[in-house]
Amino acid sequence: MKQRKATMRDIAEKCGVSKATVSYAFSAPHKITRETYEMVMKAARELDYLPDPTARNFSLGRHYVIGFLLPQHLSVNLSNPHMQGIIKGVGTVCEENGYSLNIIPPLRSSLSEAVKSAMVDGFITIGIPIDLGIQDVLRQRHMPIVVIDGEEDPELTSVNVNNRAAARLQIGRALEKGHRSFIFVYFGQNIYSDRPAKINSTTREKFIGYSQALSEYGLDFASMPKIECETTFESGVRCADRIIDEGLLSSTCVIVLADIVAMGMIQRLRERGVRVPQDISVIGFDGIESDLGLAETLTTVRHSAVDKGSIAAKLLFDLIGSDKHDSTTCYIDYSFTEGLTLAEV
């Protein structure tokens, strides 16, 4: 027969003290004498008692967990070294503050459901539009949030690259080298968004930057080919097949919004006999560190994913436990790295 689980009441009766005294022994031992504390701990060991962490955290008003909301399927996000770097940055700061990190995909395909149900003290998101439904839940739960690579909002704290300016830098060097015909590989809205927009806010800002840079050379961004994809190596492979099979090799340069996609594309192009950069140049965005090859030779806009994650986490910890939820936007540094995948034309 299964033995009944011991409770605080059992310990109190065994020691001849109140239940509140037993609770203090586990949550605030400074409120009772050393002798009482040792007596309660001895009784707990004898009764094989272990406090319920959920109940304890509820009484303290803290879970000591940060929630990291993902914009897409777990398998898609965690296959991207850039995302891995962001999670590393967030996780390191969590450890420094004695917190755990809970990676949260949408619950039943709903971000608001995930926000409602998560037992956390605050959220970090990446690439997710914070719509009114999510804002209402956050307000009701008095829950702080920091947004990475999201839509800038005066009411939200966010960490971003200046995507418009970075996009101008990304395409600017190719224009200086004589390129005039481009293919753009971009990401659509995250799959759980209820918004009608076909592209996310980061992509939209980059598109504006590309259009501005091209217009200075008398070129029309709207008329150039665009391919939507996911942020995976395999998606880059599929994009390369489309470029070849749809006869798009008349373009001289591919502008890609993530290095992991660019790397899959380059590998597949070369497998099918297309030389990079002699036949077509490729420029990425992220500056990832990866064991998949090509990362060190890729032409890209480089910024630190680890810094992006750690800055976001530090901002969140500043908000946790604070009555003031003043919003701020933090922009991280970026630079252009010219590797071996960009040729002069």
Secondary structure in CASP SS format (residue, H / E / C, confidence):
PFRMAT SS
TARGET T0000
AUTHOR 0000-0000-0000
METHOD secondary structure of the structure
MODEL  1
M C 1.00
K C 1.00
Q C 1.00
R C 1.00
K C 1.00
A C 1.00
T C 1.00
M H 1.00
R H 1.00
D H 1.00
I H 1.00
A H 1.00
E H 1.00
K H 1.00
C H 1.00
G C 1.00
V C 1.00
S C 1.00
K H 1.00
A H 1.00
T H 1.00
V H 1.00
S H 1.00
Y H 1.00
A H 1.00
F H 1.00
S H 1.00
A C 1.00
P H 1.00
H H 1.00
K H 1.00
I C 1.00
T C 1.00
R H 1.00
E H 1.00
T H 1.00
Y H 1.00
E H 1.00
M H 1.00
V H 1.00
M H 1.00
K H 1.00
A H 1.00
A H 1.00
R H 1.00
E H 1.00
L C 1.00
D C 1.00
Y C 1.00
L C 1.00
P C 1.00
D C 1.00
P H 1.00
T H 1.00
A H 1.00
R H 1.00
N H 1.00
F H 1.00
S H 1.00
L H 1.00
G C 1.00
R C 1.00
H C 1.00
Y C 1.00
V E 1.00
I E 1.00
G E 1.00
F E 1.00
L E 1.00
L C 1.00
P C 1.00
Q C 1.00
H C 1.00
L H 1.00
S H 1.00
V H 1.00
N H 1.00
L H 1.00
S C 1.00
N C 1.00
P H 1.00
H H 1.00
M H 1.00
Q H 1.00
G H 1.00
I H 1.00
I H 1.00
K H 1.00
G H 1.00
V H 1.00
G H 1.00
T H 1.00
V H 1.00
C H 1.00
E H 1.00
E H 1.00
N C 1.00
G C 1.00
Y C 1.00
S E 1.00
L E 1.00
N E 1.00
I E 1.00
I E 1.00
P C 1.00
P C 1.00
L E 1.00
R C 1.00
S C 1.00
S E 1.00
L H 1.00
S H 1.00
E H 1.00
A H 1.00
V H 1.00
K H 1.00
S H 1.00
A C 1.00
M C 1.00
V C 1.00
D C 1.00
G C 1.00
F E 1.00
I E 1.00
T E 1.00
I E 1.00
G C 1.00
I C 1.00
P C 1.00
I C 1.00
D C 1.00
L H 1.00
G H 1.00
I H 1.00
Q H 1.00
D H 1.00
V H 1.00
L H 1.00
R H 1.00
Q H 1.00
R H 1.00
H C 1.00
M C 1.00
P C 1.00
I E 1.00
V E 1.00
V E 1.00
I E 1.00
D C 1.00
G C 1.00
E C 1.00
E C 1.00
D C 1.00
P C 1.00
E C 1.00
L C 1.00
T E 1.00
S E 1.00
V E 1.00
N E 1.00
V C 1.00
N C 1.00
N H 1.00
R H 1.00
A H 1.00
A H 1.00
A H 1.00
R H 1.00
L H 1.00
Q H 1.00
I H 1.00
G H 1.00
R H 1.00
A H 1.00
L H 1.00
E H 1.00
K C 1.00
G C 1.00
H C 1.00
R C 1.00
S C 1.00
F E 1.00
I E 1.00
F E 1.00
V E 1.00
Y E 1.00
F E 1.00
G E 1.00
Q C 1.00
N C 1.00
I C 1.00
Y C 1.00
S C 1.00
D C 1.00
R C 1.00
P C 1.00
A C 1.00
K C 1.00
I E 1.00
N C 1.00
S H 1.00
T H 1.00
T H 1.00
R H 1.00
E H 1.00
K H 1.00
F H 1.00
I H 1.00
G H 1.00
Y H 1.00
S H 1.00
Q H 1.00
A H 1.00
L H 1.00
S H 1.00
E C 1.00
Y C 1.00
G C 1.00
L C 1.00
D C 1.00
F H 1.00
A H 1.00
S H 1.00
M C 1.00
P C 1.00
K E 1.00
I E 1.00
E E 1.00
C E 1.00
E C 1.00
T C 1.00
T C 1.00
F H 1.00
E H 1.00
S H 1.00
G H 1.00
V H 1.00
R H 1.00
C H 1.00
A H 1.00
D H 1.00
R H 1.00
I H 1.00
I H 1.00
D H 1.00
E C 1.00
G C 1.00
L C 1.00
L C 1.00
S C 1.00
S C 1.00
T C 1.00
C E 1.00
V E 1.00
I E 1.00
V E 1.00
L C 1.00
A C 1.00
D H 1.00
I H 1.00
V H 1.00
A H 1.00
M H 1.00
G H 1.00
M H 1.00
I H 1.00
Q H 1.00
R H 1.00
L H 1.00
R H 1.00
E H 1.00
R C 1.00
G C 1.00
V C 1.00
R C 1.00
V C 1.00
P C 1.00
Q C 1.00
D C 1.00
I C 1.00
S E 1.00
V E 1.00
I E 1.00
G E 1.00
F E 1.00
D E 1.00
G C 1.00
I C 1.00
E C 1.00
S C 1.00
D C 1.00
L C 1.00
G C 1.00
L C 1.00
A C 1.00
E C 1.00
T C 1.00
L C 1.00
T E 1.00
T E 1.00
V E 1.00
R E 1.00
H C 1.00
S C 1.00
A H 1.00
V H 1.00
D H 1.00
K H 1.00
G H 1.00
S H 1.00
I H 1.00
A H 1.00
A H 1.00
K H 1.00
L H 1.00
L H 1.00
F H 1.00
D H 1.00
L H 1.00
I C 1.00
G C 1.00
S C 1.00
D C 1.00
K C 1.00
H C 1.00
D C 1.00
S C 1.00
T C 1.00
T E 1.00
C E 1.00
Y E 1.00
I C 1.00
D C 1.00
Y C 1.00
S E 1.00
F E 1.00
T E 1.00
E C 1.00
G C 1.00
L C 1.00
T C 1.00
L C 1.00
A C 1.00
E C 1.00
V C 1.00
END
